[in-house]
């Protein structure tokens, strides 16, 4: 849960936009789901799955920051008209 909160900080401090927020929320929810499942019903296979997702989680968060950086201003100009 602390990791999820930390991933929301770039949006809270206005260093990223809505694209990143959506990605961080979806990825964070999935990570919490896997962690909860691992805590309640431990297995080595689930531990490996959670670990693999944690690597994807970080990679996709960085990708979302990059996409948000490049697409954010473009989307704002579309909305502003």
C-alpha positions as CSV (number, residue, x, y, z in Angstrom):
1,X,0.0,0.0,0.0
2,X,2.9,2.3,0.7
3,X,4.4,1.6,-2.7
4,X,1.0,2.4,-4.3
5,X,0.9,5.8,-2.4
6,X,4.5,6.5,-3.5
7,X,3.7,5.9,-7.2
8,X,0.9,8.6,-6.9
9,X,3.4,11.2,-5.8
10,X,4.4,12.4,-9.3
11,X,0.8,13.3,-10.0
12,X,0.2,14.8,-6.5
13,X,3.2,17.0,-7.0
14,X,2.1,17.9,-10.5
15,X,5.1,16.3,-12.2
16,X,2.9,14.1,-14.3
17,X,-0.6,14.1,-15.7
18,X,-3.7,12.0,-16.1
19,X,-2.1,9.4,-18.3
20,X,0.4,8.5,-15.6
21,X,-2.3,8.6,-12.9
22,X,-4.5,6.1,-14.7
23,X,-1.5,3.8,-15.3
24,X,-0.2,4.0,-11.7
25,X,-3.7,3.3,-10.3
26,X,-4.3,0.3,-12.5
27,X,-0.8,-1.1,-12.0
28,X,-0.9,-0.4,-8.3
29,X,-4.3,-2.1,-7.9
30,X,-3.0,-5.2,-9.6
31,X,0.1,-5.2,-7.5
32,X,-1.9,-4.9,-4.3
33,X,-4.2,-7.7,-5.5
34,X,-1.2,-10.0,-6.1
35,X,0.5,-9.1,-2.8
36,X,-2.8,-9.7,-0.8
37,X,-3.2,-13.1,-2.5
38,X,0.4,-14.0,-1.8
39,X,0.0,-13.0,1.9
40,X,-3.2,-15.0,2.3
41,X,-2.3,-18.1,0.2
42,X,1.5,-18.3,-0.1
43,X,3.0,-20.5,-2.8
44,X,6.4,-20.4,-4.5
45,X,4.6,-20.1,-7.9
46,X,2.6,-17.1,-6.8
47,X,5.7,-15.5,-5.2
48,X,7.5,-15.8,-8.6
49,X,4.5,-14.4,-10.4
50,X,4.3,-11.5,-8.0
51,X,8.0,-10.9,-8.5
52,X,7.7,-10.9,-12.3
53,X,4.8,-8.5,-12.1
54,X,6.9,-6.2,-9.9
55,X,9.5,-5.9,-12.7
56,X,6.7,-5.2,-15.2
57,X,5.1,-2.7,-12.8
58,X,8.2,-0.6,-12.6
59,X,8.9,-0.8,-16.3
60,X,5.4,0.2,-17.2
61,X,5.3,3.0,-14.6
62,X,8.4,4.5,-16.3
63,X,6.8,4.1,-19.7
64,X,3.7,5.8,-18.5
65,X,5.8,8.7,-17.2
66,X,7.4,9.0,-20.7
67,X,4.1,8.8,-22.6
68,X,2.6,11.3,-20.2
69,X,5.5,13.7,-20.7
70,X,5.2,13.6,-24.5
71,X,1.4,13.2,-24.9
72,X,0.2,15.2,-22.0
73,X,0.7,18.7,-23.6
74,X,-0.9,17.4,-26.8
75,X,-3.9,16.1,-25.0
76,X,-4.3,19.3,-23.0
77,X,-4.3,21.3,-26.3
78,X,-7.0,19.1,-27.7
79,X,-9.2,19.5,-24.6
80,X,-8.6,23.3,-24.5
81,X,-9.6,23.5,-28.1
